[in-house]
Amino acid sequence: MKKEKIIFWVATILIFLFEGVMPAFTSQTEMAKEGIRHLGYPEYFGVALVVFKVAGSIALVIPQIKGRVKEWVYAGFGFDFIFASISHWAVDGFGGQAIFPLVVFVVLAVSYIYYHKLNKSQNQVH
């Protein structure tokens, strides 16, 4: 069970850093705003995206938040990564910008799988 906890927390902390901390500190930079404009999205979309990313990443790392809320957060991040990849591919073609969100999607999937493994084993103990 210790190995499962380590895998879960490493994957989850990576998501927290990429989707919570980094956007919170960089979303108002000109580079971030240009990135949103480059993909054809209005600036307010970038603001809303950052709010949901920060809130979702916080929900992932708070152990007391469980069940449906956690499931919605995982689903939201999954959609975010898939659509980020599609957006980059549509605008810039297939390359690193289109692949990176899919790599983070894999990290999210690891967090999700191990979240359920840990919950299953905890429910069997109680």
Secondary structure as a PSIPRED ss2 file (coil, helix, strand):
# PSIPRED VFORMAT (PSIPRED V4.0)

   1 M C   1.000  0.000  0.000
   2 K H   0.000  1.000  0.000
   3 K H   0.000  1.000  0.000
   4 E H   0.000  1.000  0.000
   5 K H   0.000  1.000  0.000
   6 I H   0.000  1.000  0.000
   7 I H   0.000  1.000  0.000
   8 F H   0.000  1.000  0.000
   9 W H   0.000  1.000  0.000
  10 V H   0.000  1.000  0.000
  11 A H   0.000  1.000  0.000
  12 T H   0.000  1.000  0.000
  13 I H   0.000  1.000  0.000
  14 L H   0.000  1.000  0.000
  15 I H   0.000  1.000  0.000
  16 F H   0.000  1.000  0.000
  17 L H   0.000  1.000  0.000
  18 F H   0.000  1.000  0.000
  19 E H   0.000  1.000  0.000
  20 G H   0.000  1.000  0.000
  21 V H   0.000  1.000  0.000
  22 M H   0.000  1.000  0.000
  23 P H   0.000  1.000  0.000
  24 A H   0.000  1.000  0.000
  25 F H   0.000  1.000  0.000
  26 T H   0.000  1.000  0.000
  27 S C   1.000  0.000  0.000
  28 Q C   1.000  0.000  0.000
  29 T C   1.000  0.000  0.000
  30 E H   0.000  1.000  0.000
  31 M H   0.000  1.000  0.000
  32 A H   0.000  1.000  0.000
  33 K H   0.000  1.000  0.000
  34 E H   0.000  1.000  0.000
  35 G H   0.000  1.000  0.000
  36 I H   0.000  1.000  0.000
  37 R H   0.000  1.000  0.000
  38 H H   0.000  1.000  0.000
  39 L C   1.000  0.000  0.000
  40 G C   1.000  0.000  0.000
  41 Y C   1.000  0.000  0.000
  42 P C   1.000  0.000  0.000
  43 E H   0.000  1.000  0.000
  44 Y H   0.000  1.000  0.000
  45 F H   0.000  1.000  0.000
  46 G H   0.000  1.000  0.000
  47 V H   0.000  1.000  0.000
  48 A H   0.000  1.000  0.000
  49 L H   0.000  1.000  0.000
  50 V H   0.000  1.000  0.000
  51 V H   0.000  1.000  0.000
  52 F H   0.000  1.000  0.000
  53 K H   0.000  1.000  0.000
  54 V H   0.000  1.000  0.000
  55 A H   0.000  1.000  0.000
  56 G H   0.000  1.000  0.000
  57 S H   0.000  1.000  0.000
  58 I H   0.000  1.000  0.000
  59 A H   0.000  1.000  0.000
  60 L H   0.000  1.000  0.000
  61 V H   0.000  1.000  0.000
  62 I C   1.000  0.000  0.000
  63 P C   1.000  0.000  0.000
  64 Q C   1.000  0.000  0.000
  65 I C   1.000  0.000  0.000
  66 K C   1.000  0.000  0.000
  67 G H   0.000  1.000  0.000
  68 R H   0.000  1.000  0.000
  69 V H   0.000  1.000  0.000
  70 K H   0.000  1.000  0.000
  71 E H   0.000  1.000  0.000
  72 W H   0.000  1.000  0.000
  73 V H   0.000  1.000  0.000
  74 Y H   0.000  1.000  0.000
  75 A H   0.000  1.000  0.000
  76 G H   0.000  1.000  0.000
  77 F H   0.000  1.000  0.000
  78 G H   0.000  1.000  0.000
  79 F H   0.000  1.000  0.000
  80 D H   0.000  1.000  0.000
  81 F H   0.000  1.000  0.000
  82 I H   0.000  1.000  0.000
  83 F H   0.000  1.000  0.000
  84 A H   0.000  1.000  0.000
  85 S H   0.000  1.000  0.000
  86 I H   0.000  1.000  0.000
  87 S H   0.000  1.000  0.000
  88 H H   0.000  1.000  0.000
  89 W H   0.000  1.000  0.000
  90 A H   0.000  1.000  0.000
  91 V H   0.000  1.000  0.000
  92 D H   0.000  1.000  0.000
  93 G C   1.000  0.000  0.000
  94 F C   1.000  0.000  0.000
  95 G C   1.000  0.000  0.000
  96 G H   0.000  1.000  0.000
  97 Q H   0.000  1.000  0.000
  98 A H   0.000  1.000  0.000
  99 I H   0.000  1.000  0.000
 100 F H   0.000  1.000  0.000
 101 P H   0.000  1.000  0.000
 102 L H   0.000  1.000  0.000
 103 V H   0.000  1.000  0.000
 104 V H   0.000  1.000  0.000
 105 F H   0.000  1.000  0.000
 106 V H   0.000  1.000  0.000
 107 V H   0.000  1.000  0.000
 108 L H   0.000  1.000  0.000
 109 A H   0.000  1.000  0.000
 110 V H   0.000  1.000  0.000
 111 S H   0.000  1.000  0.000
 112 Y H   0.000  1.000  0.000
 113 I H   0.000  1.000  0.000
 114 Y H   0.000  1.000  0.000
 115 Y H   0.000  1.000  0.000
 116 H H   0.000  1.000  0.000
 117 K H   0.000  1.000  0.000
 118 L H   0.000  1.000  0.000
 119 N H   0.000  1.000  0.000
 120 K H   0.000  1.000  0.000
 121 S H   0.000  1.000  0.000
 122 Q H   0.000  1.000  0.000
 123 N H   0.000  1.000  0.000
 124 Q H   0.000  1.000  0.000
 125 V H   0.000  1.000  0.000
 126 H C   1.000  0.000  0.000
